[in-house]
Amino acid sequence: MSQLRLSSSRAPVIMLDAQAVMTNISGLAVISSELHTTLWEQLRGLEWTGAKQTIEIPSLNVDATVQRIDDSGGSSAFALELSRIPDAAGTPRKVDAGLPGTDSSGVGAAFPHVMRSTFDRAGQGPGAIAVCGQGGSGKLHHTLAWLNGRDSGPGPLILDACLLPEEKDARWFSAAREAIADGRSVVLRHLEDLPRSELNRLKALDTAVRQQPAHPPAGRDPAVPSPARLVLTMNPEGCPDFVSDVVSQIAARVTVPTLSETKERIPVLAAHFLDAAAPADRSTLSAVALQGLMRWRWPGNVAELRATLESLGRSHPGRVLQANDLPEHLRNTGRRTLSKLESLERDAIVAALEQSGGNRSVAAEALGMGRTTLYRKLRALAIETPEFMAP
């Protein structure tokens, strides 16, 4: 407990390992199962060259001094002293929720402040904005969250470059130009699929946007939309040179990071996807299941996370999802390889728990070991024990 008194300040002090967390009074308003999971995943990946180091905790918008504590069994725990109490009220900073109802994928439900600032900087000029990122990273939904936060008029006109017909009258172009004239933003998706024949029309749309008044007239009715924007979404991988060249000429770029680069978003996104179910069928994640999500690399980005959570919600309605409920590739992430003897021991413990109906005291007796020894082996062998199990 002395680690909880690292200094005389009243800032939160947190001690945690993979399974447990302790905090002082100041930290009670900060700690949660989601924060425990995100902190543990962040800390376990640190490279240590000294006894202490300073890190940033993005979800709280604070820095923390971290000290690693190794026990005799070789596993680690960490003690953190936050630089201050997060926010004036002592509560963690919430992820910016964007505008409700504008983003069924959930990306807008976790529209980070840093992304909003990036869009704002790119939008300072009058020209087009190119939103770049991998497939499934949420380019369209970040775009909609930003546009709906600035435009007071009708929603943007959304077009898909891979569906643009090569017509002489180019009805898509007429519709886009008319939308811009009415102050309505235009979003052109999958720019990497734009036919070469449409390049000049794309340039003409950018010109139309640039010719709008840079600032609203004095005394303008607040209900009148802001000047229209042209936003292009694209996956730079496989984008033809003739498209990339035009984008470089007309657009300011915004890069949407992959989910593996912004894993602090996973708890918010996961809760959002699960909350889409009817209240009686709504599932939640246990801390250990959330750890499994945090450790996966998510090559399919947010789209893969959404599909995974929706599938889990359908197959386990109204339950607290445990690690064993996750697909196999998520259950095995970050788990060390057990020796043959350890594997046999783990199987025996799992079988005893199942036979005892989850009663750990009965399981320990059947295995011929003390309850404290069983608890230690549960941690060492990464055996999950759901909260409803008896002690």
C-alpha positions in Angstrom: 0.0 0.0 0.0 2.9 2.3 0.4 3.1 2.6 -3.4 -0.2 4.5 -3.2 1.6 7.3 -1.3 4.3 8.1 -3.9 4.1 11.8 -3.1 2.3 14.3 -1.0 0.1 15.4 -3.9 -3.5 14.6 -4.1 -3.3 13.4 -7.7 -4.5 9.9 -8.4 -2.2 7.0 -7.8 -3.0 3.7 -9.4 -1.5 0.2 -9.0 -2.4 -2.5 -11.4 -1.5 -5.9 -12.9 -3.3 -8.0 -15.5 -6.1 -9.0 -13.1 -6.4 -6.4 -10.4 -6.2 -2.6 -9.7 -5.9 -0.5 -6.6 -6.1 3.3 -6.2 -6.1 6.1 -3.7 -9.2 8.2 -3.0 -8.3 10.7 -5.8 -8.3 7.8 -8.3 -11.7 6.4 -7.4 -13.4 8.8 -9.9 -10.9 7.9 -12.6 -10.6 4.1 -12.6 -12.9 1.8 -14.5 -12.7 -1.7 -16.0 -12.1 -0.1 -19.5 -9.3 2.1 -18.2 -7.7 -0.8 -16.4 -7.7 -2.8 -19.7 -6.3 0.1 -21.8 -3.7 1.0 -19.2 -2.5 -2.6 -18.9 -2.2 -3.0 -22.6 -0.3 0.2 -22.9 2.1 -0.5 -20.0 2.9 -4.1 -20.9 4.2 -2.9 -24.3 6.6 -0.3 -22.9 10.4 -0.7 -23.3 12.1 -0.2 -19.9 15.6 1.4 -19.7 15.2 2.7 -16.1 13.1 2.3 -13.0 10.6 5.0 -14.0 9.3 6.7 -17.1 6.6 9.2 -18.1 3.8 8.3 -20.4 0.7 10.0 -21.8 -2.8 8.5 -21.1 -4.8 9.7 -24.1 -8.2 8.7 -22.6 -7.6 11.0 -19.6 -5.6 13.7 -21.4 -2.9 13.6 -18.6 0.6 12.4 -18.2 1.7 9.9 -15.6 4.9 8.7 -13.9 5.1 4.9 -14.1 7.2 2.5 -12.0 7.4 -1.2 -12.8 7.1 -3.6 -10.0 8.2 -7.2 -10.6 7.2 -10.0 -8.2 9.1 -13.2 -7.5 7.0 -15.1 -10.0 8.3 -13.0 -12.9 5.0 -11.3 -13.7 4.8 -7.5 -13.6 2.7 -4.9 -11.9 2.8 -1.1 -12.3 2.4 1.9 -10.1 1.3 5.2 -11.8 1.0 8.7 -10.4 -1.0 11.0 -12.6 0.3 14.5 -13.1 -3.1 16.0 -12.0 -6.7 15.1 -11.4 -8.2 14.8 -14.9 -10.6 17.6 -15.7 -11.9 20.1 -13.1 -14.4 17.6 -11.7 -11.9 14.9 -11.2 -13.5 12.6 -13.8 -11.8 11.2 -17.0 -12.3 13.0 -20.2 -15.0 11.4 -22.3 -14.3 10.5 -25.9 -15.9 13.1 -28.1 -19.2 11.6 -29.2 -19.8 13.6 -32.3 -23.5 13.9 -33.3 -25.8 11.1 -32.5 -27.7 9.5 -35.3 -25.3 10.4 -38.0 -23.1 7.4 -37.9 -24.5 3.9 -37.8 -21.0 2.4 -37.9 -20.0 3.8 -34.6 -16.9 5.7 -35.8 -18.7 9.0 -35.3 -19.6 7.8 -31.9 -15.9 7.8 -31.1 -14.8 10.8 -33.1 -11.6 11.8 -31.3 -10.9 15.4 -30.5 -7.5 15.0 -32.3 -9.3 14.0 -35.6 -11.7 16.9 -35.3 -8.8 19.2 -35.0 -7.0 17.6 -38.0 -10.2 18.1 -40.1 -10.5 21.7 -38.9 -6.9 22.5 -39.9 -7.4 20.9 -43.3 -10.6 22.8 -43.8 -9.0 26.2 -43.2 -8.3 26.6 -46.9 -11.1 26.8 -49.5 -10.2 23.8 -51.6 -11.0 20.1 -51.4 -10.1 17.8 -48.5 -8.7 14.3 -49.2 -9.4 11.8 -46.4 -6.9 9.0 -46.7 -6.8 5.6 -45.0 -7.1 1.9 -45.3 -10.3 0.1 -46.1 -12.6 -0.1 -43.1 -10.8 2.6 -41.1 -13.8 4.9 -41.1 -13.0 7.6 -43.6 -16.6 8.2 -44.6 -17.8 8.3 -41.0 -15.1 10.6 -39.8 -16.0 12.8 -42.7 -19.7 12.8 -41.8 -19.0 13.5 -38.1 -17.0 16.5 -39.1 -19.4 17.8 -41.7 -22.4 17.4 -39.5 -20.6 19.3 -36.8 -20.1 22.3 -39.0 -23.0 22.4 -41.5 -26.4 23.6 -40.4 -28.2 22.8 -43.7 -29.0 19.5 -45.3 -26.6 16.6 -45.2 -23.9 16.2 -47.8 -24.4 14.7 -51.2 -22.5 11.4 -51.2 -21.3 9.9 -54.5 -19.2 6.8 -55.2 -16.4 7.1 -57.7 -16.6 3.4 -58.6 -20.3 3.8 -59.7 -19.9 7.0 -61.7 -21.2 6.3 -65.2 -19.1 7.5 -68.1 -21.8 9.6 -69.7 -21.6 12.5 -72.0 -24.1 14.5 -70.0 -22.4 13.5 -66.6 -25.5 13.8 -64.5 -23.5 13.1 -61.4 -21.4 16.2 -62.1 -24.5 18.3 -62.6 -25.9 17.1 -59.3 -22.7 17.8 -57.5 -22.3 21.3 -59.0 -25.9 22.1 -58.1 -25.4 20.9 -54.5 -22.3 23.2 -54.1 -24.3 26.1 -55.5 -26.9 25.5 -52.9 -24.3 25.5 -50.1 -24.4 21.7 -49.7 -21.2 19.8 -49.3 -20.2 16.9 -51.6 -18.4 13.7 -50.6 -16.9 11.6 -53.4 -15.9 8.2 -52.1 -13.4 5.6 -53.3 -11.5 8.2 -55.3 -9.0 5.5 -56.3 -11.6 4.1 -58.6 -12.3 7.4 -60.4 -12.2 7.0 -64.2 -9.6 9.0 -65.9 -12.3 10.6 -68.0 -13.7 12.3 -65.0 -10.6 14.1 -63.8 -11.4 17.4 -65.4 -14.9 17.4 -63.9 -13.3 16.7 -60.5 -11.1 19.8 -61.0 -14.2 21.8 -62.0 -15.9 20.9 -58.8 -12.9 22.0 -56.8 -13.0 25.3 -58.7 -16.7 25.7 -57.9 -16.0 25.2 -54.2 -13.1 27.7 -54.2 -15.2 30.4 -55.9 -17.7 30.5 -53.0 -17.4 33.4 -50.5 -14.6 32.7 -48.1 -16.7 34.0 -45.2 -20.5 34.3 -44.7 -21.9 37.7 -45.4 -22.5 40.0 -42.5 -25.9 39.5 -40.9 -26.3 36.1 -42.5 -29.2 33.9 -41.2 -27.7 31.2 -38.9 -30.0 28.7 -40.6 -28.3 29.2 -43.9 -25.7 26.5 -44.5 -21.9 27.2 -44.2 -20.0 27.3 -47.5 -20.0 23.9 -49.1 -17.0 21.6 -49.0 -15.7 19.0 -51.4 -14.4 15.9 -49.5 -12.7 13.0 -51.3 -12.1 9.7 -49.5 -9.4 7.4 -50.8 -7.2 4.4 -50.0 -3.7 5.5 -51.1 -2.7 1.8 -51.5 -3.3 1.0 -55.1 -4.4 4.5 -56.0 -3.3 5.2 -59.6 -0.8 8.0 -60.2 -3.1 10.1 -62.2 -5.5 10.3 -59.3 -2.8 10.9 -56.7 -1.4 13.7 -58.9 -4.7 15.5 -59.0 -5.3 15.1 -55.3 -1.8 16.7 -54.6 -2.8 19.7 -56.8 -6.3 20.4 -55.3 -6.7 18.9 -51.8 -5.4 19.2 -48.3 -4.9 15.7 -46.9 -6.3 14.1 -43.7 -5.0 10.7 -42.7 -7.3 8.4 -40.7 -5.2 6.1 -38.5 -5.8 2.4 -38.4 -7.6 0.8 -35.5 -4.4 -0.9 -34.4 -2.8 2.6 -34.1 -5.6 3.9 -32.0 -6.6 1.0 -29.7 -7.8 3.4 -27.0 -10.9 3.8 -29.2 -11.8 0.0 -28.9 -13.7 0.2 -25.5 -16.0 3.0 -26.7 -16.5 1.4 -30.1 -17.2 -2.0 -28.7 -19.8 -0.7 -26.2 -21.4 1.3 -29.1 -21.8 -1.8 -31.3 -23.2 -3.9 -28.5 -25.6 -1.2 -27.4 -27.2 -1.3 -30.8 -29.1 -4.5 -29.7 -32.5 -4.4 -28.0 -32.1 -3.8 -24.2 -33.2 -7.3 -23.3 -30.6 -8.8 -25.7 -27.8 -6.3 -25.0 -24.5 -7.9 -24.2 -21.5 -6.4 -22.4 -17.8 -7.3 -22.3 -15.9 -8.6 -19.3 -12.5 -7.1 -18.6 -10.7 -10.2 -19.9 -12.7 -10.3 -23.1 -11.9 -6.6 -23.6 -8.2 -7.4 -23.2 -8.6 -10.0 -26.0 -10.0 -7.2 -28.3 -7.2 -4.8 -27.3 -4.5 -7.3 -28.2 -5.7 -8.2 -31.7 -4.2 -6.3 -34.6 -7.5 -5.7 -36.5 -6.3 -5.8 -40.1 -9.9 -5.1 -41.2 -10.0 -2.0 -39.0 -13.3 -0.7 -37.5 -15.4 -2.7 -40.0 -13.8 -5.9 -38.6 -14.5 -4.9 -35.0 -18.1 -4.0 -35.8 -18.7 -7.4 -37.5 -17.1 -9.2 -34.6 -19.1 -7.5 -31.9 -22.4 -7.8 -33.9 -21.8 -11.5 -34.3 -21.0 -12.0 -30.6 -24.1 -10.0 -29.7 -26.3 -12.3 -31.8 -24.8 -15.5 -30.6 -24.7 -14.5 -26.9 -27.6 -12.2 -26.3 -28.0 -10.5 -22.9 -24.8 -12.0 -21.5 -21.5 -10.7 -20.1 -19.1 -11.9 -22.8 -16.1 -13.8 -21.4 -12.8 -14.5 -23.1 -14.0 -18.1 -24.0 -16.9 -16.5 -26.0 -14.5 -14.8 -28.4 -13.4 -16.3 -31.7 -10.3 -18.4 -31.3 -7.9 -15.9 -32.9 -9.0 -13.3 -30.3 -8.7 -15.7 -27.4 -5.1 -16.6 -28.1 -3.7 -13.1 -28.6 -0.8 -12.2 -26.4 -0.9 -15.5 -24.5 2.5 -17.2 -24.0 3.0 -20.7 -25.2 2.5 -23.2 -22.3 4.8 -26.2 -21.8 3.3 -29.6 -22.1 3.1 -30.0 -18.3 1.5 -26.5 -18.0 -1.1 -27.4 -20.6 -2.0 -30.6 -18.8 -2.3 -28.7 -15.5 -4.4 -26.0 -17.1 -6.8 -28.6 -18.6 -7.1 -30.3 -15.2 -8.0 -27.0 -13.5 -10.5 -26.0 -16.2 -12.2 -29.5 -15.9 -12.4 -29.2 -12.1 -14.0 -25.7 -12.4 -16.5 -27.0 -14.8 -17.3 -30.0 -12.7 -17.7 -27.8 -9.6 -20.0 -25.4 -11.4 -17.5 -22.7 -11.0 -17.0 -23.1 -7.3 -13.3 -22.5 -6.8 -13.2 -23.8 -3.2 -14.6 -27.1 -4.4 -12.3 -27.2 -7.4 -9.3 -26.6 -5.2 -10.2 -29.4 -2.9 -10.8 -31.8 -5.8 -7.4 -30.9 -7.2 -5.7 -31.4 -3.9 -4.4 -27.8 -3.5 -5.2 -24.8 -1.4 -7.5 -22.1 -2.6 -4.6 -19.6 -2.6 -2.5 -21.9 -4.8 -5.5 -22.3 -7.1 -5.8 -18.5 -7.4 -2.1 -18.2 -8.3 -2.4 -20.9 -10.9 -5.5 -19.2 -12.4 -3.4 -16.1 -13.0 -0.2 -17.8 -14.2 -2.1 -20.1 -16.7 -4.4 -17.3 -17.9 -7.6 -19.2 -16.9 -10.6 -16.9 -16.8 -13.0 -17.1 -13.9 -16.3 -15.3 -14.6 -17.6 -12.9 -11.9 -20.5 -15.2 -11.1 -18.2 -18.0 -10.0 -18.3 -18.8 -6.3 -15.0 -18.2 -4.3 
